[in-house]
Amino acid sequence: MSTLMLRDPGPDKRIEMSDNSADRLDREEKTGLPQLKGGRRRAWVPGIASLLCLVIGLSDVLAIFKPAWHARLHNVNAFVPGTLTNVTRSADVIIGLMLVLLAHGLRRRKRRAWQAVLALLVFDIVIHFLHFPRDPRPYSAVVAIVLLAVLLFFHEDFYALGDPRTRGWNAWRVFGVLAVADLAIGLGYLAMGPLDGSYSFPERVQDVVYELVGVYGPVQWASDPRGDLYHLLTSALGLFTLVVTVYLFLRPAQPRGRLGAADATRIRELLARQGDRDSLGYFALRNDKNVIWSPSGKSCVCYRVVSGVMLASGDPIGDPEAWPGAIAEFLTVAARHAWRPAVMGCSELGAEVWCREGDLTALELGDEAIVNVAEFSLSGRSMRNVRQMVNRVAKAGYVAEIRRVGDIPRAELDRVIKVTDSWRGSSTERGFSMALGRIGGPGDGDCVLMTATENGVLRAILHFAPWGADGLSLDLMRRDRTAQPGLNDFMITEAIKAAPGLGVKRISLNFAMFRAALERGERIGAGPVLRAWRGLLVFASRWFQIESLYKFNAKFCPIWEPRFFVYPGTRDTPRIAMAALEAEAFLVWPKLEVKRYARRLARALGLGRLRARAAARRESPRVTPG
């Protein structure tokens, strides 16, 4: 028997988990994993196969830089007819790049990657035999044969379905744009000459297309240096187009939110009955989330796939007795697609169920600050700073108003959204587990909006999501950068004062990550390890606002409720942590916005004016003579 500690104090917070083989088999049957030898997956097979695939790919790519390789290649002319010799010159590089890109898919047990690697290995081995016995890389052929045998023998280990493609058409669009650009650049270079003869336009197009795939075309150059530069340029453009297109096809997909109206209605019904259990329950209605239902339909798990991680947030929605069914379905989908399951911000009860049903590990992520409205007061020494700040803002002429979103006219709500959007420093909207991501959406009439105005001018807003029938959960805080300092303190205090009029008894404020470490690390007698951990968190607060959020919440003397991070194991921690940062928009990857660059290019070339003139010409009435 192994014991997993979710919290430090007391044996009553321990969760016992069985490690016997029968329970492991039951869990594998629940998650839909294939039953391999001994009832367990071979974790080393995809890792070794991916490494060998990477080695072969890099070997093929780096071989192009060997000076003697190109000269030796022409020695196979007696065995390879026609232009196939020129094809094999670039085939190794293309196959190598494909193998490098497919190595990650093998590591994730993707069936399509396994099939593609088999085909490429066979072709790669054939190319090696065409070079034999003058092949400068015989070891690569041996490794390719070994990997081919391993993949065929362990074919059951590569079972994962392909990711749902949301960017397939985007990859084709990028390929089309790059192909047209490559063709234009190649034709432009040919136009500058000097060429050994005159060639028609179709012959020039044929030559550029051939050169892009690594084959010599019909065009001959009068100058060898210019010809060599042309071959290098077109080959580089072709390889770049190939790499970008294949990357867009093979990168982990980000399935779009499929939370339709029917699912949203069912979730709202569950929240109406069981929504008071979790303050994060309403955030399951985010537009970018998907939903998985338990077989009984009494519970569901909302999630999002980020970089190959199936990321859920909060506790499952609905009856706790139906949670295991929803968790089993969640793990089944994750296993079929080789996604790594993880949960952010679940409660202690949720962490216990996740760990028991999924054989997962829990880590205390931080604490949620909850204010009991009936017990809140500004009196006392501990509230002195908040009291002074609130009085200062009130004397400056600020007035707060709190209303249900359903009671606000749509025109006024649109004006508020437009003004608050102008306060944002960037278009990136942060939040996933504890943010709704919208204001005034369909069905959000029970949300609460507080506005603060100065002489009739909007200066700040707070947006709250419903937490059962008698609670609110803070969703959004925005304010004008030129507003009075302490305005957020003033608004939260006013919201707590006005809560009884809305029938609200408790308010969940911001989440404080690693609050226990920050609090204990500054106490007298804290050990060197705890002080070092707190110092690291303070240093990270320069970018992630860890310490500032804790201190802001602590000013209101809240009740701290722990929240947990659930994940498969230590080996997957870096990958899941990166996915969590990406989901919360703390880590934003640069995007290739083809449409925007295409529009800029069109404007630079004057294509927009030509289109406008053509449209005006079509719309203008025709005057018939006579």
Secondary structure, DSSP 8 states (H G I E B T S, - for coil): -EEEESSSS-GGGEEEE---HHHHHHHHHHHT----GGGS--THHHHHHHHHHHHHHHHHHHGGG-HHHHHHHGGGGGTS-TTHHHHHHHHHHHHHHHHHHHHHHHHTTBHHHHHHHHHHHHHHHHHHHHHTTS-S-HHHHHHHHHHHHHHHHTGGG--B-----SSHHHHHHHHHHHHHHHHHHHHHHHHH--BSS---HHHHHHHHHHHHTT---S--BSSHHHHHHHHHHHHHHHHHHHHHHHHHHHS---------HHHHHHHHHHHHHHGGG-TTGGGGG-TT-EEEE-TTSSEEEEEEEETTEEEEESS-EE-GGGHHHHHHHHHHHHHHTT-EEEEEEE-HHHHHHHHHHH--EEEEEEEEEEEEGGG--S-SGGGHHHHHHHHHHHHTTEEEEEEEGGGS-HHHHHHHHHHHHHT-SSS----SSS----SS-TT-TT-EEEEEEETTEEEEEEEEEEETTTEEEEEEEEE-TTS-TTHHHHHHHHHHHHGGGGT--EEEEEEEETHHHHHHHTSTT--HHHHHHHHHHHHHHHHH-HHHHHHHHHTT--EEEEEEEEES-GGGHHHHHHHHHHHTTSS------HHHHHHHHHHHHTHHHHHHHHHHHHHS------
